[in-house]
Amino acid sequence: MSGKIPQDFIDELLTRVDIVEVIDRRVPLKKAGRDFTARCPFHDERTPSFTVSPTKQFYHCFGCGANGSAIGFLMNFAHLEFRDAVEELAMSAGLDMPTGEHLSPQNQDAPHLLQLVADANRWFKEQLRQHADAAEAIAYLKNRGITGEMAARFEIGFAPDGWENLTATAAGQPERLALLLKAGLVANRDKGGHYDRFRSRIIFPIHDSRGRVIAFGGRILGEGEPKYLN
């Protein structure tokens, strides 16, 4: 079968499967309040930092940044392509794969937002590799067993300290600035102007069911608050 898988089918599939059951069959989970935890299957660790939320139907590792839906988990854990992961979950849920190629209507800003978020993701990754202040972030990752190869695989990045690093990339571009605001990467100052929301943080991209980056989570370096920012 060729062609794109309709988003409405993916949405239905994700409501039919339980991410806790999908992951627990492969990685033993332990109940921890409303969520479930385990040692991350994607990097070596002694203290469990891998969390699965039954309410959000989402997994996230606060150690290496691996995150996503049940589809994304199968792709990473079993090294499957997107379509193969969807087919495996559909079979377990008793759903027939669609044969059409129709996509649900998209918000007209969606393609621009996706492109902007992808650009921001590249920018964060460049900062981890090149910024003079990235040494602390790299040391933090190494101390948690995250190698450079793993950081590249999970697209981990770095937001340097400073209020207008990312904001400055939209200088003289009001449309880009509007998208940065809409994406939650930049915020409005009370007295006018704008500032970066992510500062002095290790950045973990958050992917949708198709593997596209749609948002970010940031872990503060040092003792600042909040420790985690989404």
Summary of the structure (lengths in Angstrom):
residues: 230
radius of gyration: 18.7
end to end distance: 37.0
largest distance: 55.2
contacts: 675
relative contact order: 0.13
helix: 37%
strand: 19%
